[in-house]
Amino acid sequence: MKRIKSVVLFFNSKRRKAVAYAAAIERRLGAAGVKVHRVCVNDSACEFRAADAAVAVGGDGTVLYAARHVISRGIPVLGINAGGLGFLSGIEQKEFLRILGEFLAGRFRRHSRGVLAAAVRRGGKTVFGPLPALNDCVIRSHEARAFTLRASYDGEFLSEYFGDGLIISTPSGSTAYSLAASGPIVMPGMEVVLLSPICPHTLTHRPIVLAAAGKLAIEVEGGRYAPQTLTLSLDGQENFLLEHGDTVVIERHPRDFHMLAPEGFSYFDILRRKLSWGER
């Protein structure tokens, strides 16, 4: 990477720790002569110019927000954890301030993560998207009743799912909602997509791993006895109301998400620490 001279600083104003961290980081970056543009993820508008890098201070939601807005510009993002688990964070705040010089010198490593692109087809027309999703695309109901979805992969019928919904996840999202639905943990660099049913009304439906190069088409068939209100949610941040007969089309986004992390960053170390592996 080239030397960092400009940064977009994303922060979550609803987390006191994130606000304090962001202020400290902004002061240090400004003292080093770096141009900083602040973006609050809780504001409706998100406007910024091109920058050498982005820094997201908060939890995974802040990184997901930043990713949605920088993927098309190819800006790499450094996640600084000021939230809970922080699977998408490359570093903790105290460590970042200690090795700030390495970051400004462009010595942080760039890790590529695959991204999904989701769209909704209705009556032969695209009525939503395609929009990016770094973690997952989730189809769920607003009501506590099961419903039916019909899934195809690259034009071939895959299965009909009757239950509480479906999670279509990237490897990055395998440690999020998909994990809670008994999906596997997948190394971030793999070119795959996970399809995990949510509380399927059968003992035989299990999560399946598919090649990312294929296209998923999921037709909304709705409830068995009455219409239901269903929602397509992208990373829990972009939501769209689905109707009976809609088809959700999910494929690999043409661009990757670029995550920054210091030398020595280990995904396995993240898993051990965040999931308390090996502890008794």
N, C-alpha and C positions, 0 to 999 in steps of 0.2 A: 504493500500500500504506500501511497505518497504521504507526505507530511500533512497532518490535519491542521487546516487553517480556519475552517468554518464548521459549525455543529448545529444541528436541530435538536433541542432539548425537550423531550416529551416528559410530562410529569402528571401525576394524579393528585389533584388538589384536595381530594377527599381523604387522603392518607397523610396525617401529620408528619410521619417519618419521611415520606416521599417529598413533601414540601421542603423540609429542612435539608434533606440530602441534595435536592435539586438546587437550592440556594447556595449551598457550600460548593457544589460542583461548578455552578455558573461563575462564582467568584474566582475560583482557581483557574478556570478556562479563560476568563477575561483578563486575569493577571498575566497569563501566558500569551496574550495577544490574539486569542481565538475569537472570531465573531460567533456570537451565540444568538439563536432565535428560539424563544420559548414558545411551546405549544402545550396548552392545558387540554388533556384528553376529555375533560368534562364540559368543555365549551362546544357549542354547535358548529362553529367554523373551524376549519383547519387549513390555514394558509401559511406557506413558507417557500422560500427560494431554494434552489439547489444548494447542496452542502457536501462537504467531504465525508461526513459521517453523521449518524444520529445517535443520541443517547436517550434511552428510555428508563426513567426512574420510577419504580413502582413494582407491582406484581406482574404476573404473566399477562393480565388484561391490558396493561399499558404497552407491553411489547407487541401484543396482537393489534392494538390500535395503531401503533407506529408502523407495523408491517403493512397494514392495509393501505397506508398513505405513501409509503416509500418504494414499494415493490416496482411500480411502473417507472420510477426514476433511477432504480439501481443503487440507491443509497444504502450502505451497510449499517446495521444497527447493533449497538452495544447495550445489552440489558443489564441494569444495575438493580439488584434485588432490594426492594423496600416493602415487600409484601409478605406472602406466606411461603409456599413451597418454592416458587421461582424456578421452574424447570427451564424456562426460556432465557434466564439470566446468565450472562457469561462471567459475572463477577459480583462481589459484595462491595458496598460503598467504601469502607475503610481501605480495602485492598486497592480499589481504583485510585484513590487519592495518593496512595503510596507509590504506585507505578504510573502516575499520570504522564510522566515523560516518555515512557514506552509507547503509550497510546498516541501522543502528539507526534511522535517520530514515525508513526505508521507501522509499528512493529507488532501490532496485534494481528492474529491470524483471522482469516475470513473463512467461515464455514457455510457451505451452501445447503439450503433446506428446500425440499420440494413444496409446491403450493398447489392447491386445488382451484379450479375455476368452476363456479356454479351458475346455472341459468335456469329459468323456468319457461317452458313452452306451453302456450294455451291457444287452442284453435289454430295451430299452424304458425303462430307468431311468438316471438320472444318477448315476454312481458316483464322479465326481471333478469338483470345481469347481462353478460357474465361478470361476476365479481370474485375477487380472490378470497381464499380462506387458508390460513396457515395451519390451523389446528384441525378444524372439522366442520362438516356440514351436517346439521341435525334436523330430522323431520319428526315433529311431535304434535300431539293434540293438546288443546286447551282444556279438554274434558277428560275425566277419569274413566274413559272407555277405550277399548282396543279398536284398532282399525286396520285396514288392509292396504298394503303397498305391493306393487308388482315390479320386480327388478330385472333388468336385462343388462348384459355386459357385451359390448361390441356387437350388438344386434342379436345376440343369442339369449334366449330366456334363461334367467338364473334361478329365481325362486319367487314364490309369493309369500309375503310376510304378514302374519296377523299378530298384532301385539301393540306395544306402546310407542313404537317408532323405530327409526334406523339412525345409526351414527356412521357417517362416511368420514374416515379420518386419515390424515397424513401420518408418517412416522413421528413427526414432531408432536402431533396430537395424541399419540398412542399412550402417553402418560396422563392424559386429561380424561374427558368423559368416557372415551372408549375403554380405558382401564377399569373404570367403575362398572362397566357393562361386561366385564370378564374378557376384554380384548387383550391381545399380547402386547408386550413392550417391544418396540421395533427400533433398531438403530437409525438415527436421523438421516443418514446418507443413502438409505436403500430406496430404490425406485418402485415403491409399492403403495397400495391404498388398502385400508382396512374397512371392512363392512361389518358392523356389529349391531345385531338386533337388540332393541331395548325390551326386556321382559317379554320375549316371544311366548305365545300361547301354545308351545310345543316343546318337548324335551329334546328334539332332534336338531333344531336350528342353533348353530354355533357361529361365532365370528369367522370370517373368511378373509384371506389375504390375496389381493389381486394385483396384477401388474399395473403400474401407474400409466402405462402407455395406452391402455384401453379406455373406453368411454362407458360410463354407467348411465342408464336411463331408468328412472324410477317413476312409475305411473301411480298417481293417487287414485285409489278406488274408494277410499273413505270407509265409513262405518257400515256394519252389516244391516242395521235396522233404521238408521236415520242419518242425515248429513252431519258432519262434524267439522269444526274449525281447526285446521291444521296449519302449522307454521314451519317454514324453512328458516333455520337460523345459521348464520355463518360466523363462526368463532364467538357466538353468543352476543354479537354486536350489530350485525345486519340481519333484519328479520323481514319476512315476506309471507303474507297470508295466502295459502294454497286453496284451490277449489277442486271439486271432483273432476277428474279428467285431465288435470294438469300433469305435465311430465317434467320432473327435475332432471336436468342433464349435468353430469359432473365429470370433468376430465382434468388432466394435468394442465396447470397454468403454464403459458409459454416462458414465463420468467421465474427465476428462483428468488427466494428470500436469502439475503446474506447476513449472517450473524457474526459479530466480532467477539473474540475472546483472546485473553493473553496466552503467551506461550505456556505450555504445560497444562492447558485446559483439558479435562478428561470427562467425557460423557458418563463413563462408568462411575467416576467419583461422585458426580451429581446424583446418580441413582442410589449409590450407597448412602450418601448423606441425607438426601431428601426422603428416601423410603426406609431408612434405618435398617438396611440389610446387615445381617450378621449380628444384630443386637439381641440380647436375651432378657 
